[in-house]
Structures are given as C-alpha cells and as structure tokens.
Amino acid sequence: MSGIKKLAGQTIWYGVSTIVARFINYLLLPYLTLKLATSVYGEFSLVYSFIPFMNVVFTYGMETAYFRFSNTQDRDSVFNTTSISLICSTLLLTVVLVLLRAPIASALSVGAHPEYILVAAGIIAIDALCGIPFARLRQEGRPVKFALTKVGGILVNIAATYMLLSTIPQYLALHPDHWMAAYYDPNWAVGYLLMANLIQNAVVLLLLSKEFFGFHWKFDAALWKEMMRYGMPLIIVGFAGMVNETFDRIMLQWWAPVSSATEANAQVGIYSACYKLSILISLAVQAFRMGAEPFFFKQAADKNAPKLYARVMKFFVITLCFMFLIVALYLDVWKQFIRKPEMWEGLKVVPILLLANMFLGIYYNLSVWFKLSNKTMAGAWITLVGASITLAINYFFIPYFGYMACAWATFSCYGSMMVISFIWGQKAYPIPYAWKKLLAYMGIVTSFFLIQKGLLYFYSPFWFQLVTGSALLFVFTCFILLVEKKEFQKLPVIGKYIH
C-alpha cells in the first residue's frame, strides 16, 4: 500500500495545484461569458484550440523522454541535453509561426487579426521553455514549488484579464483624454485575453528561473538521438490527441449548420462554454497524469508493479465515477457558471463529454504499458485511430447536428482508444485490472444519471433535482464503501473510520 500512498501524496499536491489553478481559471467562465458576446467567446475558443497543437510540436515528446531517461541515465546530462534542445527548437519554431501568422489566422477564421497569432506564438514559446523546469520539479518530488508556481501564474492571469477588460476601460470612460485612450481598442477583447496569458507565462518563467537556468551548455548528441527516437512518436500521440481534444471547435466553425461566420462562432462559443462544465473530470485526469507519470517509471522495476498499477486504476475509476455524479446530477447548479442563458441550450453535451473524459482518463492510466515497454509507436497508432474517428464523425455529422456531433465524436474517439489500449496492452504488458468491476461502476453511475433524467422529465423543480441527486450520490457512496470495504480500510486517515 506504500506505493499507492506515495502516489496519492504526490497526486494530492499536483492535484491541488492543478485543480486550484484551473478552477480559479474556471471562475473566469462566468466573467467571460457575461463580458463577451457569444460569437467573440467563440473566436477566443478557436485561437485557444490552436495553442495546444503548437505546444505538442514545440515540446516534441521531450517531457516524457526526460522522465524516461532521467531514471536510467545521468540526470544532469539528460537535463542539460533536453534544455538545450528545447531552447534551440523554440527559437526556430517561433520564427516560423511569426512568418506564417496571416495564413494561420485565416485558417482559424480570425483572418482580420493576424496579431493574435503573434501573441499566441509568445505564449507557446514560453510554455515550451517552462516544460522541462516543471518536469524537473515533478521528477525530483518537489510538488510545493510546482503548486505555488502554477497557482501564482493563474492568479496573475486573472488579475491581468480583469485589468485589461474591465479596469482600464472603466478608467478611460472617466478619463477619455488619457494617453492610453489612443492605444486601447475595446473591440480587441480576444487579444487582451491572449496578452493576459502572455503576462502569466512570463511570470511563471521568472518563478522557474532557477530551474530554467540550472542547466550547463553540455550537449550529449548520442543521448539526444536516443531521446528523440523515444519521444518523436509521442508527437504523433500528442498531435492526434489535440485533434481529439480541440480540433472539433475549428471543424465546428467550418461546417456548423448555420448561415454566417458570426453564427458559427456563436456555436463554437456555446460548445466551448458547456465543454468547460466537464472540468472536474478533466482536472482529475490532469492531476493524475502529473503525479502518475514519474511514479510509474520509478515503480517499473518492482516485481509487484502490475498489481500496484491495477489498484491505482481501481481507485482512479472510483474517483472519476464520483466526479461524474457530482457534475451530472447537479447540472442546474453548474450551469450558473455560464452567465448567458442563451448558452444553456448546449448543456445536453455535458454528460456525453463527462463520460468521454472518463474514457480518456482510463486511457492515460492504461498507457503505462507502451511507455514502460518503449513501444511509444503503439500509443501513436492508437491515438491516430482516435483522431480518424474524430475527423470522420465530425466531417459527416457536424453539417447536420452541429456541436452534438462534436460531443459524440469525442465520446466515440476516447472510448475506442480506451478499448484498443486495454486489449493491446494486456497482450504486451499484462496488468490484472478488475475490469468487469470497473465497467460495472461506470454503468451504475450512468444509470443513476438516466434515472434522475427520467424523474425530472415528469417533475422538474430545482429542489427536486437537488434531492434526487443527493439521494443517488448517497446510494452510490454506500455501495462503494460496502463493495470496497477492505480496500478503504487500508487507506491512511479515513481507513480507521471504515467498519
């Protein structure tokens, strides 16, 4: 149990930082949906759909390669080589983005604002430069600085966003002759949001300066080639993963069943805002990845590692089931974060996306087999299958069903990736997952949501949703405590209360 305790401890730290940071950022959702027109929020979402793609290209799998090789090679040499590689490639790729800013902006349907791509290039570049310093904090087990830096950066972002979108325009309304009035454009809201993110990244890089400048200019070419062979397939994994995760917004803008670009942007805005309501699941997945990746590599040599990975999976799926219920059963509470009621029409995608993100989290947990066995091309093939499913469903069905096609494409994509990875992984690196029990848990929480949905169809006051949601959540809690009683008794702190 010590292994799970250690993972839990690290995941709590990384999880707290990730959850707090992203939830604080999530609190911008009410502000932005109130402040921005639905179509402008769609423009903002389109630009932010592009940034993760470039993050994959700029980092080209070096973060995972760093974890992999720092456990088997000289740690300082790995850090030096990785840092030099990323600094050089970031400079080159940033120049390419700057030169291609106009066609990229046109492809993203923001052709009138190529300057958005200039600011985005700065965000992406600093993100890439911060990747290995953050990875080093994780690899060395220093989650406190990791957490404080993450949360501090988000607070800076929020402060800068409010200043640029509210404080400055309010001040200029009272002082129209101020010199800033000549430069401030109230119609450049998306640009100001990008600028706030750029300020955040600059502050984060400053906070990580000790780690960032901790390398020496000693480049090991042989080691670099080995790391590149390991990491390059992860570019395919990451790029295809971004197709699955964010490209649907771009396709929705291209093919939405509406008559104008403004209406298409509004559809993107509705879908993006409702997608954020699946945040609890995605936060749990992200927090788990932060703690699990270095943990899995460190435990790989233990003969009991497969059993440990199976137990980790069980606790992880139980956690995701609870989070699904917390969001799905109380959807009328969560929708209040979206301040424009016109956007609530998209709430029907939320349960679908919650399940999709559960599948994605399980897939990340399953992916331990190809990372530990150096078969990263397997991950590339699996993710390419998922990307193909995403592209096909969106291409054929967005013109008829709009953002509902995007939601079901995400569900189908992540579900297929989960199944393929499980079947393939059990042949290449067998792990004794309690898969029948875990499928039952997922089926039960889905049934509970459908039961509540059926009850609300006949009687739908807000108080009744709260009562039925709480009752079903309580039943599931009792059920899990009964079935997993022995497991929970072994846990620290809460174990002594389980009888």
Number of C-alpha atoms within 10 A of each C-alpha: 11 10 15 16 13 13 19 18 14 24 23 18 21 26 24 20 23 23 23 17 21 19 18 16 15 16 13 18 19 16 15 22 21 16 16 17 15 24 19 22 24 28 26 23 21 27 23 15 21 22 18 20 21 21 22 22 20 24 27 24 22 27 19 20 22 24 24 23 19 19 14 9 12 11 14 14 20 25 25 18 22 24 25 17 15 21 15 10 16 22 12 12 17 19 13 12 19 18 13 14 20 19 15 19 21 13 11 20 18 19 16 10 16 18 16 24 27 21 19 24 24 21 22 27 23 19 21 24 20 23 18 24 24 21 22 20 17 23 21 9 15 16 24 16 17 22 21 14 21 22 23 17 22 23 16 17 25 19 14 21 24 17 15 20 20 12 13 15 18 12 13 15 11 9 12 12 10 11 10 14 16 9 7 14 12 12 9 13 20 20 21 22 22 23 21 25 23 23 18 25 25 18 18 22 21 14 18 20 13 11 17 19 11 13 18 13 10 13 17 14 10 10 17 18 11 12 21 17 15 21 24 20 20 29 20 23 26 24 23 24 25 22 25 24 20 21 22 28 29 24 21 24 28 19 18 26 18 17 8 11 15 16 17 24 29 23 26 30 28 25 28 23 28 24 19 16 25 25 21 21 26 23 22 23 22 19 21 23 18 22 24 23 21 23 21 22 17 15 15 15 10 9 9 10 16 18 14 20 22 18 17 18 20 18 17 19 20 17 14 25 23 19 22 25 22 17 22 27 26 19 19 15 13 16 19 13 20 23 17 19 11 10 20 17 11 18 19 13 20 21 22 20 26 27 23 23 27 28 24 25 26 23 21 19 25 24 19 22 25 19 21 15 11 14 14 21 18 20 22 22 18 22 29 22 18 27 25 16 20 27 20 13 18 28 19 12 19 23 17 15 13 22 27 18 22 28 25 18 28 31 22 19 27 29 20 20 25 24 16 17 24 22 12 15 18 14 10 12 14 14 19 12 20 12 13 8 12 18 11 11 19 18 12 14 21 17 12 20 21 14 15 18 17 12 14 15 9 8 11 13 9 12 9 14 21 15 13 20 23 16 12 18 19 11 12 19 13 13 13 13 15 13 11 14 15 13 14 20 16 14 15 11 9 10 14 11 8 14 10
